[in-house]
């Protein structure tokens, strides 16, 4: 199984919007909500996301780890 990298929330949003068809819906404080018209995910704008948080976001977005690590 591929290990998830340490990534910031801002970088995660860039990857999700550029490669996986998500778009920014709104921002409230330090959290950004994205959608791809099928699912909604919320990404915190922290400097480093915990691996559990990143894993949960990828699960909610229905993105496999192998797919995601190609673009990091």
DSSP file (Angstrom, degrees, kcal/mol; ACC not computed):
  #  RESIDUE AA STRUCTURE BP1 BP2  ACC     N-H-->O    O-->H-N    N-H-->O    O-->H-N    TCO  KAPPA ALPHA  PHI   PSI    X-CA   Y-CA   Z-CA
    1    1 A X              0   0    0      0, 0.0     2,-0.3     0, 0.0     0, 0.0   0.000 360.0 360.0 360.0 139.4    0.0    0.0    0.0
    2    2 A X        -     0   0    0      1,-0.1     2,-0.2     0, 0.0    63,-0.0  -0.556 360.0-123.7 -78.7 134.1    1.3    3.5   -0.9
    3    3 A X        -     0   0    0     -2,-0.3     2,-0.3     1,-0.1    -1,-0.1  -0.544  24.9-118.8 -76.2 142.6    2.0    5.8    1.9
    4    4 A X        -     0   0    0     -2,-0.2    -1,-0.1     1,-0.1     2,-0.1  -0.632  29.2-126.5 -80.8 138.0    0.3    9.2    1.9
    5    5 A X        -     0   0    0     -2,-0.3     2,-0.6     1,-0.1    -1,-0.1  -0.343  24.2-101.1 -79.2 163.0    2.5   12.2    1.7
    6    6 A X        +     0   0    0     -2,-0.1     2,-0.3    42,-0.1    44,-0.1  -0.767  56.6 166.6 -81.8 123.8    2.5   15.2    4.0
    7    7 A X        -     0   0    0     -2,-0.6    42,-2.6    42,-0.4     2,-0.2  -0.966  33.6-118.2-141.8 151.8    0.6   17.9    2.1
    8    8 A X     >  -     0   0    0     -2,-0.3     4,-2.1    40,-0.2    39,-0.2  -0.488  28.1-115.9 -87.2 162.6   -1.0   21.2    2.9
    9    9 A X  H  > S+     0   0    0     37,-2.3     4,-2.1     1,-0.2     5,-0.1   0.870 115.8  54.5 -64.3 -37.4   -4.7   21.9    2.5
   10   10 A X  H  > S+     0   0    0     36,-0.4     4,-1.8     2,-0.2    -1,-0.2   0.907 109.3  46.9 -64.2 -42.7   -3.9   24.5   -0.2
   11   11 A X  H  > S+     0   0    0      1,-0.2     4,-2.2     2,-0.2    -1,-0.2   0.879 109.8  54.2 -66.9 -37.7   -1.9   22.0   -2.2
   12   12 A X  H  X S+     0   0    0     -4,-2.1     4,-2.6     1,-0.2    -2,-0.2   0.905 107.1  50.8 -62.0 -41.9   -4.7   19.4   -1.8
   13   13 A X  H  X S+     0   0    0     -4,-2.1     4,-2.3     1,-0.2     5,-0.2   0.903 108.8  52.0 -62.9 -41.6   -7.3   21.8   -3.2
   14   14 A X  H  X S+     0   0    0     -4,-1.8     4,-2.2     1,-0.2     5,-0.2   0.919 112.1  45.7 -60.6 -43.8   -5.0   22.5   -6.2
   15   15 A X  H  X>S+     0   0    0     -4,-2.2     4,-2.5     1,-0.2     5,-0.6   0.922 113.2  49.2 -66.3 -44.7   -4.7   18.8   -7.0
   16   16 A X  H  X5S+     0   0    0     -4,-2.6     6,-1.9     1,-0.2     4,-1.0   0.881 116.0  42.5 -64.8 -38.3   -8.4   18.1   -6.5
   17   17 A X  H  <5S+     0   0    0     -4,-2.3     4,-0.3     4,-0.2    -1,-0.2   0.864 119.8  41.9 -77.3 -35.2   -9.5   21.0   -8.8
   18   18 A X  H  <5S+     0   0    0     -4,-2.2    -2,-0.2    -5,-0.2    -3,-0.2   0.887 130.5  18.3 -79.9 -39.4   -6.9   20.4  -11.5
   19   19 A X  H  <5S+     0   0    0     -4,-2.5    -3,-0.2    -5,-0.2    -2,-0.1   0.652 125.7  42.7-111.3 -18.4   -6.9   16.6  -11.8
   20   20 A X  S  <<S-     0   0    0     -4,-1.0    -3,-0.1    -5,-0.6    -4,-0.1   0.290 101.1-110.5-120.4  11.0  -10.1   15.3  -10.3
   21   21 A X        +     0   0    0     -4,-0.3    -4,-0.2     1,-0.2     2,-0.2   0.654  65.7 142.1  76.7  16.2  -12.8   17.6  -11.5
   22   22 A X        -     0   0    0     -6,-1.9     2,-0.3    -9,-0.1    -1,-0.2  -0.552  30.9-161.8 -85.8 156.7  -13.7   19.3   -8.2
   23   23 A X  E     -A   35   0A   0     12,-2.3    12,-2.2    -2,-0.2     2,-0.3  -0.981  27.8-101.8-136.0 151.5  -14.5   23.0   -7.9
   24   24 A X  E     +A   34   0A   0     -2,-0.3    10,-0.2    10,-0.2     3,-0.1  -0.559  34.7 177.7 -74.4 128.0  -14.5   25.4   -5.0
   25   25 A X  E     -     0   0A   0      8,-3.1     2,-0.3     1,-0.4     9,-0.2   0.854  59.5 -30.3 -96.5 -48.6  -18.0   25.9   -3.7
   26   26 A X  E     -A   33   0A   0      7,-1.4     7,-2.9     2,-0.0    -1,-0.4  -0.984  47.1-136.1-163.4 164.9  -17.4   28.2   -0.7
   27   27 A X  E     -A   32   0A   0     -2,-0.3     2,-0.4     5,-0.2     5,-0.2  -0.999  14.2-178.5-131.5 135.2  -15.0   29.1    2.0
   28   28 A X  E >   -A   31   0A   0      3,-2.6     3,-1.1    -2,-0.4     2,-0.4  -0.913  65.1 -49.2-134.1 107.4  -15.9   29.7    5.6
   29   29 A X  T 3  S-     0   0    0     -2,-0.4     0, 0.0     1,-0.2     0, 0.0  -0.540 122.6 -17.3  67.8-124.3  -13.0   30.6    7.9
   30   30 A X  T 3  S+     0   0    0     -2,-0.4    15,-3.3    -3,-0.1     2,-0.4   0.064 120.3  87.0-103.5  24.8  -10.2   28.2    7.4
   31   31 A X  E <   -AB  28  44A   0     -3,-1.1    -3,-2.6    13,-0.2     2,-0.4  -0.987  57.4-160.3-127.1 134.5  -12.3   25.5    5.7
   32   32 A X  E     -AB  27  43A   0     11,-2.7    11,-3.1    -2,-0.4     2,-0.5  -0.937   8.4-147.8-114.7 133.0  -13.0   25.2    2.0
   33   33 A X  E     -AB  26  42A   0     -7,-2.9    -8,-3.1    -2,-0.4    -7,-1.4  -0.877  18.3-174.1-102.1 129.6  -15.9   23.2    0.6
   34   34 A X  E     -AB  24  41A   0      7,-3.0     7,-2.3    -2,-0.5     2,-0.3  -0.849   2.6-171.9-119.7 156.6  -15.5   21.5   -2.8
   35   35 A X  E     -AB  23  40A   0    -12,-2.2   -12,-2.3    -2,-0.3     5,-0.2  -0.985  27.5-170.0-144.7 154.9  -17.9   19.6   -5.0
   36   36 A X        -     0   0    0      3,-1.3     4,-0.1    -2,-0.3   -14,-0.1  -0.014  65.4 -99.0-126.1  24.8  -17.8   17.6   -8.2
   37   37 A X  S    S+     0   0    0      2,-0.3     3,-0.1     1,-0.1   -15,-0.0   0.366 120.2  61.0  69.9  -1.3  -21.7   17.5   -8.4
   38   38 A X  S    S+     0   0    0      1,-0.4     2,-0.3    23,-0.0    -1,-0.1   0.688 111.9  13.5-113.2 -44.9  -21.7   14.0   -6.9
   39   39 A X        -     0   0    0     22,-0.1    -3,-1.3     2,-0.0    -1,-0.4  -0.932  61.4-139.9-134.6 157.2  -20.0   14.5   -3.5
   40   40 A X  E     -B   35   0A   0     -2,-0.3     2,-0.3    -5,-0.2    -5,-0.2  -0.951  21.7-178.1-114.6 135.3  -19.1   17.4   -1.2
   41   41 A X  E     -B   34   0A   0     -7,-2.3    -7,-3.0    -2,-0.4     2,-0.5  -0.971  17.1-144.3-132.4 150.8  -15.9   17.5    0.7
   42   42 A X  E     -B   33   0A   0     -2,-0.3     2,-0.5    -9,-0.2    -9,-0.2  -0.962  13.1-166.1-116.5 129.0  -14.4   20.0    3.2
   43   43 A X  E     -B   32   0A   0    -11,-3.1   -11,-2.7    -2,-0.5     2,-0.2  -0.962  15.2-137.2-117.2 123.7  -10.7   20.7    3.3
   44   44 A X  E     -B   31   0A   0     -2,-0.5     2,-1.3   -13,-0.2   -13,-0.2  -0.580  16.1-130.5 -76.3 142.1   -9.1   22.5    6.2
   45   45 A X        +     0   0    0    -15,-3.3     2,-0.2    -2,-0.2    -1,-0.1  -0.419  54.9 144.7 -89.8  59.8   -6.5   25.1    5.1
   46   46 A X        -     0   0    0     -2,-1.3   -37,-2.3     1,-0.1   -36,-0.4  -0.581  61.1-119.5 -93.6 160.1   -3.8   23.9    7.5
   47   47 A X  S    S+     0   0    0      1,-0.3     2,-0.4    -2,-0.2    -1,-0.1   0.842 102.5  19.0 -70.0 -31.8   -0.1   23.9    6.7
   48   48 A X  S    S-     0   0    0    -40,-0.1     2,-0.4   -39,-0.0    -1,-0.3  -0.980  76.1-144.9-139.3 126.6    0.1   20.2    7.1
   49   49 A X        -     0   0    0    -42,-2.6   -42,-0.4    -2,-0.4     2,-0.0  -0.713  25.8-115.5 -87.5 138.9   -2.9   17.8    7.0
   50   50 A X     >  -     0   0    0     -2,-0.4     4,-2.4     1,-0.1     5,-0.2  -0.364  25.4-117.6 -64.5 152.5   -2.8   14.7    9.3
   51   51 A X  H  > S+     0   0    0      1,-0.2     4,-2.5     2,-0.2     5,-0.2   0.858 115.3  54.0 -64.3 -34.1   -2.7   11.4    7.4
   52   52 A X  H  > S+     0   0    0      2,-0.2     4,-2.1     1,-0.2    -1,-0.2   0.888 109.2  48.1 -66.0 -38.9   -6.0   10.4    8.9
   53   53 A X  H  > S+     0   0    0      2,-0.2     4,-2.2     1,-0.2    -2,-0.2   0.925 113.3  47.2 -66.0 -45.4   -7.6   13.6    7.7
   54   54 A X  H  X S+     0   0    0     -4,-2.4     4,-2.4     1,-0.2    -2,-0.2   0.903 111.7  51.1 -62.6 -41.6   -6.2   13.2    4.2
   55   55 A X  H  X S+     0   0    0     -4,-2.5     4,-2.1     1,-0.2    -1,-0.2   0.898 110.4  48.9 -63.2 -41.2   -7.3    9.6    4.1
   56   56 A X  H  X S+     0   0    0     -4,-2.1     4,-2.4     2,-0.2    -1,-0.2   0.884 110.6  50.7 -67.0 -38.6  -10.8   10.5    5.1
   57   57 A X  H  X S+     0   0    0     -4,-2.2     4,-2.1     2,-0.2    -2,-0.2   0.927 111.5  47.6 -64.7 -44.7  -11.0   13.3    2.4
   58   58 A X  H  X>S+     0   0    0     -4,-2.4     5,-2.6     2,-0.2     4,-0.5   0.880 111.6  51.3 -64.4 -37.7   -9.8   10.9   -0.3
   59   59 A X  H ><5S+     0   0    0     -4,-2.1     3,-0.9     1,-0.2    -2,-0.2   0.929 111.3  46.8 -63.9 -45.7  -12.3    8.3    0.9
   60   60 A X  H 3<5S+     0   0    0     -4,-2.4    -2,-0.2     1,-0.2    -1,-0.2   0.844 113.5  48.7 -65.3 -33.2  -15.2   10.8    0.7
   61   61 A X  H 3<5S-     0   0    0     -4,-2.1    -1,-0.2    -5,-0.2    -2,-0.2   0.513 110.8-124.5 -83.5  -4.7  -14.0   12.0   -2.7
   62   62 A X  T <<5 +     0   0    0     -3,-0.9     2,-0.5    -4,-0.5    -3,-0.2   0.915  60.0 146.2  60.1  46.7  -13.8    8.3   -3.9
   63   63 A X      < -     0   0    0     -5,-2.6    -1,-0.2    -6,-0.1    -2,-0.1  -0.962  45.3-131.0-115.9 129.0  -10.1    8.7   -4.9
   64   64 A X     >  -     0   0    0     -2,-0.5     4,-2.2     1,-0.1     5,-0.2  -0.442  18.7-121.9 -74.9 150.4   -7.7    5.8   -4.6
   65   65 A X  H  > S+     0   0    0      1,-0.2     4,-2.6     2,-0.2     5,-0.2   0.906 112.6  53.5 -58.2 -43.5   -4.4    6.3   -2.9
   66   66 A X  H  > S+     0   0    0      1,-0.2     4,-0.7     2,-0.2    -1,-0.2   0.894 109.4  48.2 -61.4 -40.7   -2.5    5.2   -6.0
   67   67 A X  H >4 S+     0   0    0      1,-0.2     3,-0.6     2,-0.2     4,-0.5   0.916 113.1  48.2 -62.5 -44.2   -4.4    7.7   -8.2
   68   68 A X  H >< S+     0   0    0     -4,-2.2     3,-1.5     1,-0.2     4,-0.3   0.901 104.8  56.8 -67.0 -42.6   -3.8   10.5   -5.8
   69   69 A X  H >< S+     0   0    0     -4,-2.6     3,-0.5     1,-0.3    -1,-0.2   0.658  92.5  71.5 -70.2 -13.8    0.0   10.0   -5.4
   70   70 A X  T << S+     0   0    0     -4,-0.7    -1,-0.3    -3,-0.6    -2,-0.2   0.829 103.9  41.3 -63.6 -30.6    0.6   10.3   -9.1
   71   71 A X  T <         0   0    0     -3,-1.5    -1,-0.2    -4,-0.5    -2,-0.2   0.394 360.0 360.0-102.7   1.4   -0.1   14.0   -8.9
   72   72 A X    <         0   0    0     -3,-0.5    -1,-0.2    -4,-0.3    -2,-0.1   0.457 360.0 360.0 -87.9 360.0    1.7   14.9   -5.7
